[in-house]
Amino acid sequence: MSADRKTICIVGGTGAEGSGLGARWAAHGHRVIIGSRDAGKAQSTAEALNALTGKSNVEAMESGAGVKEADVVVLTVPFAAQKSTVEGLKDVLAGKILIDVTVPLVPPKVSMVQLPESGSCVVAMQKLLGEQTKVVSAFQNVSAHKLKDLAYEIDCDVLVASDDAEARQVGLALARDAGLRGVDAGSLANSVVAESLTSALIWINRKYKVPDAGIRITGLPATAS
């Protein structure tokens, strides 16, 4: 277990990406809260993750209550729900680190980059929340396909961006704890790179008939973070 055990609330944690990351963090020893508006679905997800990891450190809560409890909040909702979800949690997010995994996918053309007018959808959330919340961009390019296979080594780097250096280090540490290599990508403005890459990766998956194309940053030491 990590010496720096955190309480992590995953808002949207019943989905594939959120529950997959939650499984890996719970297996590492963090306390994980599955935050959701659907109490039954959240409880079922928490029970399934505890069964998967053989531990009992995953629990279910209403999102607002979970955010209050958390050291770190991870947002894994669809782009269409991103803004309304954050607006509803704005008060309880004050003083927290928010890791936003959102990608601006606009169905049905999800394999085509469609950035919002503001550019980065994660930068938009930092502007909405203000300086009282430290927003981190991370995990957009990690396919959910193998996250719950805890023994599987996922061949993908994680670009971690934030305007707050300490918050960025938290994102990098959680990437390591999930069995991934985090790469410091600098300021939050650089989130637009990860957000755009996801659509390209979806195209690549379809073109080459693979489930989980990822990215690697070359030229770095293997332990870089």
MARGUPA-291962 format. One record per residue (C-alpha): y, z, x; residue in one letter. Coordinates in steps of 0.1 Angstrom, whole numbers, always signed. Layout:
<atoms>
{v = Y w = Z u = X residu = A};
...
</atoms>
This chain:
<atoms>
{v = +0 w = +0 u = +0 residu = M};
{v = +36 w = -7 u = +12 residu = S};
{v = +54 w = +23 u = +26 residu = A};
{v = +84 w = +11 u = +6 residu = D};
{v = +68 w = +13 u = -29 residu = R};
{v = +91 w = -1 u = -55 residu = K};
{v = +93 w = -2 u = -93 residu = T};
{v = +96 w = -38 u = -103 residu = I};
{v = +103 w = -49 u = -139 residu = C};
{v = +94 w = -85 u = -146 residu = I};
{v = +114 w = -97 u = -175 residu = V};
{v = +93 w = -125 u = -190 residu = G};
{v = +63 w = -110 u = -173 residu = G};
{v = +38 w = -121 u = -199 residu = T};
{v = +41 w = -157 u = -187 residu = G};
{v = +20 w = -174 u = -160 residu = A};
{v = +45 w = -170 u = -131 residu = E};
{v = +57 w = -135 u = -140 residu = G};
{v = +22 w = -121 u = -145 residu = S};
{v = +9 w = -139 u = -114 residu = G};
{v = +36 w = -124 u = -92 residu = L};
{v = +31 w = -90 u = -109 residu = G};
{v = -6 w = -91 u = -101 residu = A};
{v = +1 w = -96 u = -64 residu = R};
{v = +27 w = -69 u = -62 residu = W};
{v = +5 w = -45 u = -81 residu = A};
{v = -24 w = -52 u = -58 residu = A};
{v = +0 w = -44 u = -29 residu = H};
{v = +7 w = -11 u = -44 residu = G};
{v = +41 w = -15 u = -62 residu = H};
{v = +46 w = -1 u = -97 residu = R};
{v = +50 w = -31 u = -120 residu = V};
{v = +65 w = -31 u = -155 residu = I};
{v = +59 w = -60 u = -177 residu = I};
{v = +91 w = -64 u = -197 residu = G};
{v = +90 w = -83 u = -230 residu = S};
{v = +103 w = -84 u = -266 residu = R};
{v = +66 w = -86 u = -277 residu = D};
{v = +52 w = -52 u = -272 residu = A};
{v = +16 w = -62 u = -280 residu = G};
{v = +16 w = -92 u = -256 residu = K};
{v = +32 w = -71 u = -229 residu = A};
{v = +5 w = -44 u = -233 residu = Q};
{v = -23 w = -69 u = -232 residu = S};
{v = -9 w = -84 u = -200 residu = T};
{v = -5 w = -50 u = -184 residu = A};
{v = -41 w = -41 u = -192 residu = E};
{v = -54 w = -75 u = -179 residu = A};
{v = -35 w = -71 u = -146 residu = L};
{v = -48 w = -35 u = -141 residu = N};
{v = -83 w = -48 u = -147 residu = A};
{v = -77 w = -77 u = -123 residu = L};
{v = -64 w = -55 u = -95 residu = T};
{v = -87 w = -25 u = -101 residu = G};
{v = -56 w = -2 u = -102 residu = K};
{v = -35 w = +14 u = -129 residu = S};
{v = +1 w = +7 u = -117 residu = N};
{v = +10 w = -20 u = -143 residu = V};
{v = +26 w = -9 u = -175 residu = E};
{v = +44 w = -25 u = -205 residu = A};
{v = +79 w = -17 u = -218 residu = M};
{v = +106 w = -33 u = -238 residu = E};
{v = +127 w = -52 u = -213 residu = S};
{v = +158 w = -31 u = -215 residu = G};
{v = +138 w = +1 u = -209 residu = A};
{v = +119 w = -15 u = -181 residu = G};
{v = +151 w = -26 u = -164 residu = V};
{v = +165 w = +9 u = -165 residu = K};
{v = +134 w = +22 u = -148 residu = E};
{v = +133 w = -5 u = -121 residu = A};
{v = +145 w = -7 u = -85 residu = D};
{v = +142 w = -45 u = -87 residu = V};
{v = +143 w = -68 u = -117 residu = V};
{v = +126 w = -102 u = -116 residu = V};
{v = +136 w = -128 u = -142 residu = L};
{v = +108 w = -153 u = -151 residu = T};
{v = +119 w = -167 u = -184 residu = V};
{v = +124 w = -204 u = -192 residu = P};
{v = +158 w = -220 u = -184 residu = F};
{v = +166 w = -222 u = -221 residu = A};
{v = +163 w = -184 u = -224 residu = A};
{v = +179 w = -175 u = -191 residu = Q};
{v = +215 w = -169 u = -201 residu = K};
{v = +209 w = -151 u = -234 residu = S};
{v = +183 w = -129 u = -218 residu = T};
{v = +207 w = -119 u = -190 residu = V};
{v = +236 w = -114 u = -214 residu = E};
{v = +214 w = -90 u = -234 residu = G};
{v = +205 w = -70 u = -203 residu = L};
{v = +239 w = -71 u = -186 residu = K};
{v = +248 w = -34 u = -190 residu = D};
{v = +214 w = -21 u = -177 residu = V};
{v = +214 w = -46 u = -148 residu = L};
{v = +245 w = -30 u = -133 residu = A};
{v = +236 w = -15 u = -99 residu = G};
{v = +203 w = -34 u = -98 residu = K};
{v = +189 w = -62 u = -76 residu = I};
{v = +180 w = -92 u = -99 residu = L};
{v = +156 w = -118 u = -84 residu = I};
{v = +160 w = -149 u = -106 residu = D};
{v = +131 w = -173 u = -105 residu = V};
{v = +147 w = -197 u = -131 residu = T};
{v = +145 w = -234 u = -127 residu = V};
{v = +167 w = -257 u = -148 residu = P};
{v = +139 w = -277 u = -163 residu = L};
{v = +150 w = -297 u = -194 residu = V};
{v = +120 w = -310 u = -214 residu = P};
{v = +106 w = -335 u = -218 residu = P};
{v = +119 w = -349 u = -184 residu = K};
{v = +109 w = -319 u = -163 residu = V};
{v = +100 w = -341 u = -133 residu = S};
{v = +136 w = -353 u = -131 residu = M};
{v = +163 w = -330 u = -115 residu = V};
{v = +187 w = -320 u = -143 residu = Q};
{v = +210 w = -294 u = -128 residu = L};
{v = +235 w = -277 u = -152 residu = P};
{v = +272 w = -286 u = -150 residu = E};
{v = +278 w = -254 u = -129 residu = S};
{v = +254 w = -267 u = -103 residu = G};
{v = +230 w = -238 u = -97 residu = S};
{v = +218 w = -219 u = -127 residu = C};
{v = +212 w = -188 u = -106 residu = V};
{v = +247 w = -188 u = -92 residu = V};
{v = +259 w = -190 u = -128 residu = A};
{v = +241 w = -157 u = -135 residu = M};
{v = +258 w = -140 u = -105 residu = Q};
{v = +291 w = -151 u = -120 residu = K};
{v = +281 w = -138 u = -154 residu = L};
{v = +269 w = -104 u = -140 residu = L};
{v = +297 w = -98 u = -115 residu = G};
{v = +295 w = -79 u = -82 residu = E};
{v = +278 w = -49 u = -98 residu = Q};
{v = +245 w = -67 u = -98 residu = T};
{v = +231 w = -83 u = -66 residu = K};
{v = +214 w = -116 u = -76 residu = V};
{v = +187 w = -132 u = -54 residu = V};
{v = +172 w = -166 u = -59 residu = S};
{v = +135 w = -169 u = -50 residu = A};
{v = +100 w = -180 u = -60 residu = F};
{v = +111 w = -212 u = -78 residu = Q};
{v = +87 w = -234 u = -58 residu = N};
{v = +56 w = -213 u = -60 residu = V};
{v = +31 w = -227 u = -85 residu = S};
{v = +16 w = -201 u = -108 residu = A};
{v = -18 w = -219 u = -105 residu = H};
{v = -33 w = -196 u = -79 residu = K};
{v = -12 w = -165 u = -80 residu = L};
{v = -39 w = -145 u = -99 residu = K};
{v = -65 w = -154 u = -74 residu = D};
{v = -56 w = -125 u = -51 residu = L};
{v = -78 w = -137 u = -23 residu = A};
{v = -63 w = -172 u = -22 residu = Y};
{v = -38 w = -179 u = +5 residu = E};
{v = -10 w = -200 u = -12 residu = I};
{v = +2 w = -228 u = +11 residu = D};
{v = +39 w = -225 u = +2 residu = C};
{v = +70 w = -210 u = +17 residu = D};
{v = +96 w = -191 u = -5 residu = V};
{v = +133 w = -199 u = +0 residu = L};
{v = +152 w = -167 u = -5 residu = V};
{v = +190 w = -169 u = -11 residu = A};
{v = +216 w = -143 u = -19 residu = S};
{v = +252 w = -135 u = -12 residu = D};
{v = +241 w = -99 u = -4 residu = D};
{v = +222 w = -96 u = +29 residu = A};
{v = +204 w = -64 u = +20 residu = E};
{v = +193 w = -79 u = -14 residu = A};
{v = +181 w = -110 u = +4 residu = R};
{v = +159 w = -87 u = +27 residu = Q};
{v = +144 w = -72 u = -4 residu = V};
{v = +135 w = -107 u = -17 residu = G};
{v = +119 w = -115 u = +17 residu = L};
{v = +99 w = -83 u = +17 residu = A};
{v = +86 w = -90 u = -18 residu = L};
{v = +75 w = -125 u = -8 residu = A};
{v = +55 w = -109 u = +21 residu = R};
{v = +40 w = -84 u = -3 residu = D};
{v = +29 w = -112 u = -25 residu = A};
{v = +11 w = -128 u = +4 residu = G};
{v = +37 w = -155 u = +9 residu = L};
{v = +61 w = -164 u = +38 residu = R};
{v = +97 w = -158 u = +28 residu = G};
{v = +124 w = -179 u = +45 residu = V};
{v = +160 w = -167 u = +46 residu = D};
{v = +179 w = -195 u = +30 residu = A};
{v = +214 w = -179 u = +33 residu = G};
{v = +240 w = -177 u = +5 residu = S};
{v = +233 w = -180 u = -31 residu = L};
{v = +249 w = -214 u = -33 residu = A};
{v = +218 w = -227 u = -15 residu = N};
{v = +197 w = -218 u = -45 residu = S};
{v = +204 w = -253 u = -58 residu = V};
{v = +180 w = -266 u = -32 residu = V};
{v = +150 w = -246 u = -45 residu = A};
{v = +160 w = -253 u = -81 residu = E};
{v = +161 w = -290 u = -75 residu = S};
{v = +128 w = -291 u = -56 residu = L};
{v = +108 w = -279 u = -85 residu = T};
{v = +112 w = -311 u = -105 residu = S};
{v = +103 w = -331 u = -74 residu = A};
{v = +72 w = -310 u = -69 residu = L};
{v = +62 w = -315 u = -106 residu = I};
{v = +65 w = -353 u = -100 residu = W};
{v = +44 w = -350 u = -68 residu = I};
{v = +17 w = -330 u = -87 residu = N};
{v = +14 w = -357 u = -113 residu = R};
{v = +16 w = -386 u = -88 residu = K};
{v = -11 w = -372 u = -65 residu = Y};
{v = -31 w = -354 u = -92 residu = K};
{v = -29 w = -320 u = -76 residu = V};
{v = -21 w = -287 u = -93 residu = P};
{v = +1 w = -269 u = -68 residu = D};
{v = +21 w = -289 u = -43 residu = A};
{v = +44 w = -266 u = -23 residu = G};
{v = +69 w = -266 u = +6 residu = I};
{v = +67 w = -256 u = +42 residu = R};
{v = +96 w = -251 u = +65 residu = I};
{v = +85 w = -264 u = +99 residu = T};
{v = +96 w = -252 u = +134 residu = G};
{v = +96 w = -215 u = +125 residu = L};
{v = +75 w = -188 u = +140 residu = P};
{v = +45 w = -180 u = +118 residu = A};
{v = +60 w = -145 u = +111 residu = T};
{v = +95 w = -157 u = +103 residu = A};
{v = +113 w = -140 u = +74 residu = S};
</atoms>
